[in-house]
Amino acid sequence: MHAELTILGNNSASPTRHRNQSGQHFKLGQDQFLLDCGEGTQKRLILNRINYQKISHIFISHLHGDHFLGVMGLLNTMALNGRKSPITIISPKGLQRFYKVYQETSDAHETFDIHFMELGTEQKQVITTPRIKITAIPVSHRLTCFAYKLEQVNIERPLNVEACEKYKIPVEAFKNIKLGEDYQIESGKVIPNIELTFDSHEPISYGYITDTLFRPDLANEFSDCHTVYHEATYLHILIDRAIKTKHSTAMQAGEFAKKASVNQLLIGHFSSRYLSTDEHLHEARGVFPDTHIAEEGQTFEIY
């Protein structure tokens, strides 16, 4: 089993002719999440043949326009196309108030419930869903900004069918056994779960880090991630500008991935001054070889 991450936008504050603002679609089994929602995200979802009606959660890193202004249009399109299921939006404090003004002034058409969960403090916070745990981790930008770590939970262990038949275990007990429980047979003997199941795969985990000063002190937070996306707004020759604007360079993104010992690094959030991202890739790979450009329209597999 693997997760699929589709890149919807990889540019910074202003879109260019060939790059759009931040947005990523994360799919793991029946769960579909959106990470940031810059202008035009709904069009990018359509172009990538993603059913946006199945998105259950939207995670916004911070309230700079290139990361959240697409939310209103996406919600409106969902309603116009008859969405009924609720959606949860997680963001720093302020987005709910922004949406209320939009709703009041536009007479927005609503067909479903919208639940806002606002991260009002600069503290690490955990959001739980039935199958995925999301940790919001504060980073260092010009206003409150969070990175997000997504981790698979409640992984079922593959059933050892032969062992279950040997002990005449009823089908109705299979679900709990796959979740790791032992089983007591009629004689009173307890059959250890390890005899009834096989080892499951490692939990799938993904880290999303955008718009921040270089924070190597947070590498341990993401050390269990298979893949990390890290902003790389500038080339390292502009390190002074990166510090001034509280962003990172491609070299620093590579250094973060190396320190965190992840399997794969994706880089994005490129400044509009760059027509090509080739130098970003070369710079990051000089530190961390398994680096890839988060190319718009590309889907990455995360194990």
N, C-alpha and C positions, 0 to 999 in steps of 0.2 A: 504494500500500500504506500502511496505517496501523495503529497499535496501538490497542487498546481498553482503557481503564482503567475498571473498575467500582468504585464506592465502596461498601464494605460497612459502614463505621462512621466517624463523624466527631466523636464526643464525646471528652471528656478522661477523667479517672480513673474517674468513676462514670457509668454509663449513666442515661439519663432515659427517660421514657415514649415519647419520639419519636426519640431518638438513641442509637446503640450505640457501643461502644468501637472503637478503631482497627483498620482492616483494609481493604486494597485488593487487587483482582485485576487483574493486568497480563497482557494477551494480545497476542502478536505472532506471527502465523503459527501454527506448531505449538508455540511456546513459551508456557507459562503459569506465572506466578510469583505468589506471595502476598507482599504487603508488610505486615508486622505481622499479628497474629492475636489480637485481644482476645477476651474471653468472648463466645460467641454467633456467632463468625465462621462456623462450619460451617452454622448455620441460615441466615445471610444468604447464603451461597453457594447453598444449596438454593432459597431464595426467589427468587434472581436467575437460577435455572436454569443455574448454572455447574457443569460436571462437575468436581468437586474431585479426582477420580481422575487427571486429566490435569495437575495441578499438579506440577511437577518440583522446584521450589525454594521454600522459605519464608525470607524475609529479615526478621529481627527487629531493630528499631532499638535497643532496650534492654530491660532486665529489670524494668521496672515492670509490674505485673500487667495493666493495661489494654492492654498491647501484646503479651503472650505467653501469657496463661493459657488461651486458646482452643486452643493447639497440642495439648495432651493429648487433648482431646475430638475434635478433627479427625483426629488420627492413629488414634485408637481406631475412629472411624466408618469411616475408610478400610479398616482391617483387617477390621472386621465385614462389610464389603461386598466382601471378597475381593481387595483390591489386591495386585498382585504386583510392580509396578515400583518401584524404589528412589526415595527422596526425599532431598534434601539440605536441611539446615537451617543457615542462617548466622546467627550471633548473637554478642553479646559473651560473654565467658567466664562459664560458670555454668549455662547451659541444659542441657547434656549431663548434668551432675551432678543437676540437678533432675529430668530425665526418668528417670534411673536409679532414683532414689528412688520415683518414681511407678510405674515398671515393677515394682520389687521388691515394693511394698506392695499393688499392685492386681492383680498377675498379669496384666498387660496382654497382650491377644491380639495377636500379631504375625504378619503374613503377608508382610512385605516388609522390605527393609533400610532403615535410617535412618542417614544419614551426617551427622554434626555437624561443622561447620566453625566454630570459635570464634575471634572477633576479640579477641585477648587484650591488645592494646596500643592506645594512643591514637595510632596512625599510620594514614595512608591505605593501604588495601589493595585489591587488584584480584582479582576472581573472574571467571574466564572460562568461558563455555559456547560451544558451537560457533557460535552465531549472535548472542549478546548478551554484552557485557562489562559487568560490574557493579563500580563503584568504591564502596567503603565509606569515607566521609569523617567523621572524628570531629567532633562538635559539642559544645556546652557545656550540659550538664544536670547534675542532682544525682548522677548516676552515669554510667558509661561509656555513651555513646550515639552512634550512627552515622546519618548521612544516607546515602542510596543514590542513585547515578546509574546509569541503565540506558542503554546505547548499543548500537545495532545494528552488527554487524560482518559482514564477508564478504558484502557486498551484490553480487549478481550483476548484470552489465551486460546490458541487453537485446540479443539477438543481431540483427545485420543479416543477415537470411536471404539477401537478394539478393547481398550481397557474398560470403557464404560459398559460395553456388552458383557465383558467378563464378570463384572460386579453387578450386572443386571440393574443398572442405574436408570431410573425413569427419565423420559424426555423432558418433563417439566423441571427437572433439576439442572438441566444443561446450562441454562442462562447464568445461574449463580456460580456454577463450576467454572465457566469461561471467564467470570469476573474474579476468579482466584480463590473461591471458597473450597474447603475440604468437604467430603461427603461421608455421612454416617450410614452404614448399611444396617439391615434388620438385626443382625447379631450384636450390634453395638460397636463394632469395629469402625474406626475412622480411617477412611482412605485419603491419604494426603493428596492435595491438589496436583502436586508435581507428577503423580502417577496417572492422573486423569487428563492431563493437558500437556501441550508442548510449549516451549518458550515462545513468547510473542516478539515482534520486532521492537526496536528501540523507539521510544516516543518521538513523533515528528515535532520539530521545533524550528521557528523562524523568528529572526529579529529585524525590526524595521526602525532605522535610526536616521532621522532627517533634521536639518536645520539646527546645527549645534557646533559650538567650539569643539575641538578635539578633546575627547574625554577618555583617555586610556584607563582611568580609574574605574570605568564601568565595564571593562572587558570581561571581568569575571561574571558579570550578570548575564553575559551572552555566550559563555564558554560551552554551554550544552546545546547550542544551536547548530544545526546542520548548515544553514545558510543565513547570512546577515546582509541586509541592504544598508549601505552607509552612504550618506551624502558626500559628494565630492564636487562642491560648487566651483572650486578654483584649482588651477595647477599650483604647484608649490612655490613657483616663482612669485606668486601673489599672496604669500603667507601673511604679510602685513595686512592686506585687505581682508583676508579671511578672518583674522583676529578682530579687526575693527568691526566687521559686520556679523561676527559670531557665527562663522561657518567653518567648514573643514576643507582640506585639500585632498586630491586623489592619493598623494603619498600617505597622508595621515589615515585615510580610509584603509589603505593596505596595512599600515602599522597596527591599526585597531584589530583587523581580522587576524593578523599574525599573533598578536598578544592574546586574543580570545581563542585561538586554535580552532577556528571553525573550518568546515569543509570547503565552503564556497562563499565568495564575496561578490555582491552585485553593487555597482556604483551608479549614481544618478544625481539629479537635482543640479544639472549643469548650468552655469551662468550663460546668459544669452550672448555674451561676447564671443563665445566659441562656436564656430561654424561646424567643427568636427570634434569628436570625442576621442580620436585616436591617441592623442598625447596623454589624456587622462588614463586610458587603459594601459599605455606603456609605463606611465609613472607608478600606478598602483601595482602592476605586475612585477615591477622591479623590487617590490617588498613582499608581495603576496601573489605567487604565480597563478593560483586558481581564481583569478578575478575576471568578471565579465561585465560588459556594459549592460545596464538594465534597458535594453532596446524596447521601444514602444511596439506593442503588438506581439512581442515574444513571450512565450510561456515557459517558465522554468519548473523543473521537477524538484521537489524537496523531499528527502527521505528522512 
